Amino acid sequence: MHRLLVEDLKWVSEKRFIHALNFCMLLPGPEAQQLTIYLGWLLHRIRGGVLAGVIFILPGALSILLLSIIYVNYQNSMVIDSLFFGVKAAVLAIVLTSIVSISRRAIRTGSMVTITMIAFIAIFIFAIPFPVVIFGAGLMAIFMNWTVAAGVKSGSNENENGAKAVDIIAMSNPPARHVSWLVATFFGVLWLLPVAMLYGFFGVGNIYTQQALFFSQVAIVTFGGAYAVLSYIAQQTVENYGWLSGKEMLDGLGMAEATPGPLIMVTQFVGFICAYRNPGFIDPMLAGCLGALVTTWVTFAPCFFWIFLGAPYIEGLNGNRILRMALQGITAAVIGVVLNLTLWFGFKVLFTHFVELSWTPLNLIFLLPSLASIDLMACAIFGMALFAILKLRVGVIKVLATSAGAGLVLGLAGLVQ
């Protein structure tokens, strides 16, 4: 997206793109969708933001819906299992390379390394909720930088608030404040009214109400991009709600990686599977489609609310030193959270059996892979995908397609477990 908009089309400047990206990192919900809406807003205000946001998710939504229907009809077939066997191994390689890429850009000081490790330990060992970890990381970063910030001399190009002066791009014809609030209110109602109607008509026990409430909560309390959010979603939907199995969550993640649009589209797959398994009095396929619609709506509608509420102030907020400190801490914590997702994902993909270990002093229970159960075929595809991405610079789509083909070949040979 950066290369297309900044270098090829030249629709936005490098600085404005970075400002938008930093702001979206501070917002809850899917970062890529919010960035797309904001860039559309920059070009054509409300119409541009709505059009960019809808077009960005529409191809992925249709693709995931179609694949979800195919998945539930042929889930246990050899061909589908073999294809996903290869795709999941490739996705593991993609997630791992993403961690390496983000770490090189974000972790530059010892304090950031500390926050990353604390976030990983908090999630992986103590199972502290994702929102608490991210919020704590922001506060920790502010605290760690406070002494340094206080010691900066007043003559070192700082403003009266102690924030380093930055080159803020002036907004051209910013909308009036009351207009921004009216627009944000409209999109807030657009997001929450269907949730309130589901709650009022069906009650909290209904599957669609539960989906609407849970994914609306995700839209409020999750920060840091799709990989970080997925860690929280997987934990809640698999372990807490029991809406789908760990294997199905992995299949959905592979499906989202292999289709156009943001990775967070995996939430639509979760919504489909959950409603399909709990159809009530209607046809399971129709129930699944309704579940997919509800989940997609409450996942992406909040993005329009956040962006249209904050868009006129994004440029100014980037000059706020405290927010920039918090962003550094959140970014570092996200790396730790994604590392936890990678381990969870890697254990499920590369091993077939697990052993339960406990730590009595803190009443902790761990599920760790049995080394004897390692899947050599999955390891082989994972290794080849990793080599192709890091050394040969092969594109993600080609890697996924090749890995899916390798999985199918292994399945036909009877080597997929």
C-alpha positions, 0 to 999 in steps of 0.5 A: 500500500505504501509503495502504491500510494506514495511512490507510484500514484503519489496521492499522499506524501511520505510524511502524511502516510507515516502520520496516518499509520502512527495514528491508526496504531493508536486506535482499536480495531483493524489497522489496515482498514482504518488506514485505508479509510483515512487515506480515502478521507484525505483525498475526497473526505467522507465520500472518499473514506466510505468508498475506500473502506467498502472497496477495501473489504468487499473482495475479501468478504466475498472470497471468505464467504465463498470459501467458508461455504466450500469449507463446511461442505468438504471440511473432512475431504482429503483434498481440502485437508491437504490444501490447508495442511500446506497453507498453514505451514506457509502462513506460519512462515509468513507470520514469523517473517512479519515478526522479524520485519516489525522487530527491525523497525520497532525495537531499537532500545533496551527499554523496547526489548524489555516491554516486548519480553514483558508483554510476551511473558504476560500473555504466554505464561500468565494469560493476562488479557490482551487489552490489559497488556497493551494498555500497560505497555503504553503506560510503561513506555511513558514512564520509561521515557519520562525521565529522559523527556524531563531532562531535555533542555529547553533550548533543544527545539522543543515547544512549551509543552516539552514536546519536540517540534515536528513538521506538521502538515497543515490541513487544507480546509478542515471541516468544522468541529460540529460537522465532524461530530455529526458524521462520527455520531452517524457512523456510531449509530450505524455501528451500534444500532444493529447490535442494540436491535439484536440484543432487544429482539433476541436477548443476550443468549442468542448466537448473533447477539453474542457475536455482535457484542464480542466483536464490538468489544474487540473493536473497542479494546484491541490495538496493534494490527491484525496479528496482535488482534488475532491472538486475542480473538483465537484465545476467546473464540476457541478457549472461552466461547468454544465457537470453533476448534483450534484446527478450524481457527488455523484453517481460517487464518490460512484462508484469510492470508490466501484471499484479498483484503485485510487479514482480520477478515478471518473474523468473518470465517469465525462468525460463519462457522459459529452460526452454522454450528448453532443455526437454531430454527433456520437452515444452517447455511443461511445461519452461517451467512447471517453470522458472517454478515453480523461479524463483518459489520461489527468488525469494520463499521467501528473503523469508520466511526474512529477515523471520521471522529479523529481524522481532522485532528490526526496531523496535530496528534502526531506532535504530541510527545506522550502519544508518541511514547505510548505508541512506541510501547504499544508497538513493542508489546505488539511484537511480544503478542505476535510472538505468542501467536506464532508459538501457538500457531507453530505448536498446532501446525508442527506438532500433533500431540501435547503434554500438560505441565503445571506450576503449582506455586502460581497455579499455572497450567501449560500445554507444550508440544511433545517432541516425539509428535513433530510433523516432518512434512509440515516442517519441510513445507514451513522450512521451504516457505521460510527460505523462499520468503527470506532468501529468494524474495518470493511473493506471499501469494506464490508461496501460499499457492506452492505450499498448498500444492505441496500439501495436496501432493503429500495428501495424495501420497498419503503422507498428511496426518 
